[in-house]
Amino acid sequence: CFTKSYFTRSDALNALTGSGGFRIEGELVHNGHNFNTVCILRETGKKEFMVNGNAYERFSHHVGRFPCVFIAPDDVRMITEGSEERRRFADAILSQLDPEYLQRLMNYNKLLLQRNSYLKSLSDRQVRDTNLLDVYDEQLTTDGTYIFDKRKVFMEECIGLVKNFYANISGQPENVMLAYESQLLKLDFAELLKSTRERDLYLQRTSAGIHKDDIVISLNGQPFRNIASQGQRKSLLFALKLAEFELLRLHKGFAPILLLDDVFEKLDETRMHNLLNWVCMHNDGQIFITDTHHKRIEQHLNNIGAKHQLIEL
């Protein structure tokens, strides 16, 4: 669904030990049509991706075609760690919904690297030629403004969903708040880059822009990650991911594939029941659940009357 591993950026790490590559093939069904999907990593390191025998010129063209939501234990980093993790969460959703967003995001990140490299090169020159900075700033403004506008609308849709899911999963009246934080809320991108240019020249990096955006999360008026229990963090993680699921379902018109990978550890029985009840009974899509305690998961699925197939490995 994403043309790459959810857990690692290196394709080679997904190959069996001693093997120079791999081939993964699956059959996806949508609207009564079958889509034979193949991913190949050659021994040369070249990766190929094709559907029904047709190879993609760009892997990004496949993203969002078969939407998917993955929930894994390490995803809690989007709550406990820095803003990059929360931007990645928003970008993953918007990239599946809007191909232009994904393309502009890739362009922005490429331009950002080029601008930072140029800023570093200027420190070694006696005379600074900033004409190229003007070009970079114009291009960053175009792509960055588009990304900002999409993120702003996304957050307006997402906040209410997250709060509702959190309340349903936790079963407690806790005041969870989310807010979109961006420098572009106060100043347009062109003016922002202009106002920070001298600082950027001194720091030799781009100090302002949508790459500094964040989703600020609070619990009863306090920073969530500082005071939340492990159960509350898990509840928020599920709420964020179920909001992702719901937004994809609403905009795509069909349910994405949902994968829950060993996420029930350190989760009390009430939260586990509430989560499974929603994903299994309020969802007409396909769900994959992995768990090390098969009797526990089977008992919960039986209790809520969810049809399932158990595969032991």
C-alpha positions in Angstrom: 0.0 0.0 0.0 2.9 2.4 0.8 5.5 0.8 -1.6 7.9 0.5 1.3 8.2 -1.0 4.7 6.3 0.6 7.6 9.2 -0.1 10.0 12.5 0.6 8.1 13.6 2.9 5.4 16.1 0.4 4.0 14.6 -2.1 1.5 17.6 -4.4 1.9 16.7 -5.0 5.5 13.4 -6.7 4.4 15.2 -9.4 2.5 16.0 -12.8 4.1 19.4 -13.2 5.5 21.7 -14.4 2.8 19.4 -13.3 0.0 20.1 -10.4 -2.3 16.5 -9.3 -2.8 12.9 -10.3 -2.5 9.6 -10.6 -4.3 6.2 -9.8 -2.6 3.0 -10.5 -4.4 -0.6 -10.0 -3.2 -4.1 -9.9 -4.6 -6.1 -6.9 -3.7 -9.9 -6.7 -4.5 -11.7 -3.4 -4.9 -15.2 -2.8 -6.3 -15.3 -6.4 -7.6 -12.0 -6.0 -9.5 -8.8 -7.9 -8.7 -5.5 -6.1 -8.6 -2.4 -8.3 -8.7 0.2 -6.2 -6.9 3.9 -7.1 -7.0 7.0 -5.5 -5.3 10.5 -6.7 -6.3 13.9 -5.8 -5.0 16.6 -6.8 -7.4 20.1 -7.9 -6.2 21.3 -4.7 -7.8 19.3 -2.7 -5.3 16.7 -1.6 -7.9 13.1 -1.8 -6.7 10.1 -2.4 -9.0 6.5 -2.0 -8.2 3.6 -3.0 -10.5 -0.1 -3.7 -10.6 -1.6 -6.1 -13.0 1.7 -6.2 -14.8 2.0 -2.5 -15.3 5.0 -0.9 -13.7 4.9 2.5 -12.0 7.2 5.2 -13.3 6.9 6.8 -9.9 6.1 4.8 -6.8 4.3 7.9 -5.4 1.5 7.2 -8.0 0.6 4.1 -6.0 0.3 5.8 -2.7 -3.4 6.2 -1.8 -4.7 3.8 -4.4 -5.3 1.1 -1.8 -5.4 3.1 1.5 -4.2 1.6 4.6 -3.9 2.4 8.3 -1.2 0.7 10.4 -1.0 0.8 14.2 2.1 -0.5 15.9 3.6 0.0 19.4 6.4 2.4 18.2 3.7 4.7 16.9 3.4 6.1 20.4 6.4 8.2 19.5 4.1 10.7 17.8 2.9 11.5 21.3 6.1 11.2 23.3 8.7 12.6 20.9 9.2 15.7 18.8 7.1 17.5 16.2 8.6 15.6 13.3 6.6 12.5 14.3 3.3 14.4 14.4 4.0 16.0 11.0 4.7 12.6 9.6 1.3 11.4 10.9 -0.5 14.3 9.1 1.6 13.9 6.0 0.8 10.1 5.8 -2.9 10.8 5.7 -2.8 13.7 3.3 -0.5 11.9 0.9 -3.0 9.1 0.6 -5.8 11.6 0.0 -4.1 14.0 -2.3 -1.4 13.1 -4.9 -0.5 16.7 -5.4 0.1 17.1 -1.6 2.6 14.2 -1.8 4.4 15.7 -4.8 4.6 19.2 -3.3 5.8 17.7 0.0 8.7 15.9 -1.8 9.5 19.1 -3.7 9.5 21.1 -0.5 11.9 18.7 1.3 14.2 18.7 -1.7 14.2 22.5 -1.9 14.8 22.7 1.8 17.9 20.6 1.5 19.2 22.7 -1.4 18.5 26.0 0.4 20.3 24.8 3.5 23.3 23.6 1.5 23.5 27.0 -0.2 23.3 28.8 3.1 26.3 26.8 4.3 28.2 27.6 1.1 27.6 31.4 1.6 29.5 31.3 4.9 32.7 30.7 3.0 32.3 33.6 0.7 33.4 37.2 1.2 30.6 38.5 -1.0 27.2 37.0 -0.5 25.1 36.6 -3.7 21.5 36.0 -2.4 19.8 35.9 -5.8 19.6 32.1 -5.7 18.0 32.4 -2.2 15.3 34.5 -3.8 14.6 31.7 -6.2 14.5 29.1 -3.4 12.2 31.2 -1.3 9.7 31.7 -4.2 9.6 27.9 -4.8 9.4 27.1 -1.1 6.6 29.6 -0.7 4.5 28.0 -3.5 4.8 24.5 -2.2 4.8 25.4 1.5 1.6 27.5 1.3 -0.2 24.6 -0.4 0.9 22.2 2.3 0.0 24.6 5.1 -3.5 25.1 3.7 -4.1 21.4 3.4 -2.8 20.7 6.9 -5.0 23.4 8.4 -8.2 22.0 6.8 -7.0 18.5 7.9 -6.7 19.6 11.5 -10.1 21.1 11.5 -11.6 17.8 10.4 -9.3 15.7 12.7 -9.7 17.4 16.1 -13.4 16.5 16.7 -12.8 12.9 15.5 -9.8 12.4 17.8 -11.7 13.7 20.9 -14.7 11.5 20.2 -12.6 8.3 19.7 -10.5 9.1 22.8 -13.7 9.4 24.9 -15.1 6.2 23.5 -11.9 4.2 24.1 -11.0 5.5 27.5 -14.5 5.5 28.8 -13.7 8.5 31.0 -14.5 12.2 30.7 -11.0 13.5 30.1 -10.4 16.8 28.4 -8.0 16.1 25.5 -7.3 19.1 23.2 -5.3 19.2 19.9 -4.2 22.4 18.2 -2.3 23.0 14.9 0.8 25.1 15.5 2.4 26.8 12.5 4.3 30.0 11.9 2.1 30.6 8.9 -0.9 31.2 11.1 0.6 34.6 11.9 2.6 35.5 8.8 2.4 34.4 5.1 5.3 32.3 3.9 7.0 34.9 1.7 7.1 37.4 4.5 8.2 34.8 7.0 11.2 33.8 4.9 12.1 37.4 4.3 12.0 38.3 8.0 14.2 35.3 9.0 16.8 35.6 6.2 19.5 37.2 8.3 19.0 34.6 11.0 19.2 31.9 8.4 22.4 33.2 7.0 23.9 33.3 10.5 22.6 29.8 11.4 23.3 28.4 7.9 19.9 26.6 7.8 16.3 27.5 7.2 14.9 28.4 10.6 11.2 29.0 9.6 8.6 27.2 7.5 6.1 24.4 7.5 8.9 22.0 8.5 8.5 23.5 11.9 4.8 22.8 12.2 3.4 20.8 15.2 0.3 19.3 16.6 0.1 20.4 20.2 -1.7 17.9 22.5 -2.9 18.7 26.0 -4.8 16.9 28.7 -6.8 19.0 31.2 -4.7 22.0 30.1 -1.3 20.3 30.6 1.1 18.9 28.0 -0.2 15.5 27.3 3.2 13.7 27.1 4.3 15.0 30.5 1.4 13.8 32.6 -0.4 11.0 30.7 -0.3 7.4 31.9 0.7 4.6 29.5 -3.0 3.7 29.2 -3.9 7.3 28.3 -1.1 7.4 25.7 -2.3 4.2 24.1 -5.9 5.6 24.1 -4.7 8.7 22.3 -2.6 6.7 19.8 -5.7 4.7 18.9 -7.9 7.8 18.7 -5.4 9.5 16.3 -5.2 6.3 14.2 -8.9 5.8 14.1 -9.4 9.4 13.1 -7.0 8.7 10.3 -9.0 5.6 9.3 -12.3 7.6 9.4 -10.9 10.5 7.3 -9.6 8.1 4.7 -13.0 6.2 4.7 -15.0 9.5 4.3 -12.9 10.9 1.5 -12.2 7.7 -0.4 -15.8 6.4 -0.1 -14.6 3.0 1.2 -12.9 1.6 4.3 -9.1 1.3 4.2 -7.2 -1.8 5.3 -6.6 -1.7 9.0 -3.6 -3.4 10.6 -3.2 -3.7 14.4 0.3 -5.0 15.2 0.8 -6.2 18.8 -0.7 -3.1 20.3 -2.6 -4.5 23.2 0.3 -4.8 25.7 -0.2 -2.6 28.8 -3.8 -1.9 27.8 -6.5 -2.6 30.3 -9.5 -4.8 29.5 -11.9 -1.9 29.2 -9.8 0.0 26.6 -9.1 -3.2 24.7 -12.8 -4.1 24.5 -13.8 -0.6 23.4 -11.1 -0.5 20.7 -12.0 -3.9 19.3 -15.7 -3.2 19.5 -15.3 -0.2 17.3 -12.8 -1.5 14.7 -14.7 -4.8 14.3 -18.3 -3.8 14.6 -18.3 -0.3 13.0 -16.2 -1.1 10.1 -16.9 -3.0 6.8 -13.3 -3.2 5.7 -10.6 -5.8 6.3 -8.7 -6.0 9.5 -5.4 -7.8 10.4 -4.6 -8.2 14.1 -1.4 -9.7 15.4 -1.0 -10.6 19.1 1.2 -12.8 21.2 -1.7 -13.9 23.4 -4.1 -15.6 20.9 -6.5 -16.8 23.6 -7.0 -13.3 24.9 -7.6 -11.8 21.5 -9.9 -14.7 20.5 -11.9 -14.3 23.7 -12.4 -10.6 23.1 -13.5 -11.2 19.5 -15.9 -13.8 20.6 -17.4 -11.6 23.3 -18.2 -8.8 20.8 -19.5 -11.3 18.2 -16.9 -10.5 15.5 -16.4 -13.0 12.7 -12.7 -13.9 12.4 -10.1 -16.3 11.2 -7.3 -17.3 13.5 -3.9 -18.1 12.0 -1.1 -19.3 14.3 2.6 -18.9 13.2 
